Every structure is written in C-alpha cells, then in structure tokens.
Amino acid sequence: NYAYNFVETGGPYPLGGLPAGSTAQGVIFETEVCRAERDDLEDICAYGVYDIEFQVTNGLCDSTDNMQLTFYEMPEAIAGPDQFLCNTFCFSLAAVPYDYCGEEGVNYWSQSWWELVSQPDDCSVNFDEFDNSTNVCIDQCQGECAYGLYVFVWHELNVKIDAHGDTLWGQSHCYATDTVVVDIFETPDVNAGDDQYYCESEISGDGLFIFGLDGAIDEPCSPNTTAYSFHWALVSQPDDCDIAISPD
C-alpha cells in the first residue's frame, strides 16, 4: 500500500555489462513515501520485509536477481519504577512491553527478557526472565547480608529469528534496555535500654530533673544502606512539662 520510487543512476549501460563495481549503484531505493491523496494509509505499518528484484536487460536478453530489505521498528524499553522495600525478599517487577505496530512475524519480531546484573550478596534470585511482571524471590544467600541493591535490566529486541530458533544478532537490529533498582532495607533491632525509676528528692536545687538515656545502636549489615538514622522521641508524659532531650 506504499508507493516507492526506483531511480536509475547510470543506465542504459553499453554492451558488455555494468561498469566494474557499479552493481550496488544501479538503483537507489528511496524512503520517501508517495501517499497520493489516500486517506487509508494512516494505520498502515511500513516496517517489515520488502522483496526487491534487480532487472538487467541486454538487447533481447534479460536477467533478474532478488534481495530483501528489512526495516525494523525501534522499541522503547520501560523497566518500571525503582522499588524501596523493608525486610521483604519477595516482590514483583513491572516492565511495560513495547507496543509495536503491525503483526508479529510480519512487521516485527519481538523478544524481551529480564536480566539480574548485580546483587549485594551471593543469593539465589528466582524469577521468570521472560515475564514482564514476574515475581522475584530471594533466598539461599551464601554470605551474611542479603540487604541492599538488586539491579535488573529489561531488554527489548526487534530482529528476525532463523528456522532453528536462533536470534540473528549478526543482522542490523533494533535494541533497547532500561534499568530498575530494588533496594531492600534491614529492619533495625531497637533497644532503648532498661526502665528507670527516680524519687522526687533527686531533683536538683534549680528545679531541673536530669537523667541519662542509654539506647543501643543497631548497625545495619549492608554497607549500601542509606538514610539510616536514630533518635529519641517523647511519646507521653503525665503533665505539660518542658522536656528537652539533647543530644537526640
């Protein structure tokens, strides 16, 4: 449904055939589309395979040869948003598969998959690499700390597959990737120390009641942990007193 122009660049050639090395220059395949006032071309998908015949005539003799032109659509890879989790080792990824125009096997040859490219420990990370919304579960870690950053890459590839099911990486192809990071934080083990008891007689002469708090600091196991902090906070008191905790 598209009309293309074929333009001669050197013919007709004299008896004896094409000049040496000129075969590839005999025809220019123009990419400009001639729409010719047709309103029904808006939904046409121009990607895919074009069969081209090269025709040569020498007086009463003629010969032809055929080749194919394949035009691939460039996909966009969308791996989904980064995730921040607390002590959770099963979660779902959320890539958005690219929506090609036309028909699979005619206008495009889509392949897409997940790849785990890094993790904080030597863990078993289980997922379906060909499912865009796959569930991921992490277990059987060899080290002492599975918390931290898990980096996944979503691949989008548009290229033909041969009769044996092998991807034709050697051909020119369209390929895109996107990265998603899953950050798993460790739940802190909080220890505020022992309860304390005081008598009124222990209030200082200037009316101040001063005492110390002794909480235990829990260091995270992951060196990649960010935004780790700790502080004291007053949550209740029997009267409206001015209470200052310093440092917090």
Disulfide bonds with the S-S distance in Angstrom:
Cys45-Cys101 1.87
Cys90-Cys137 2.17
Cys123-Cys141 2.00
Cys145-Cys221 1.97
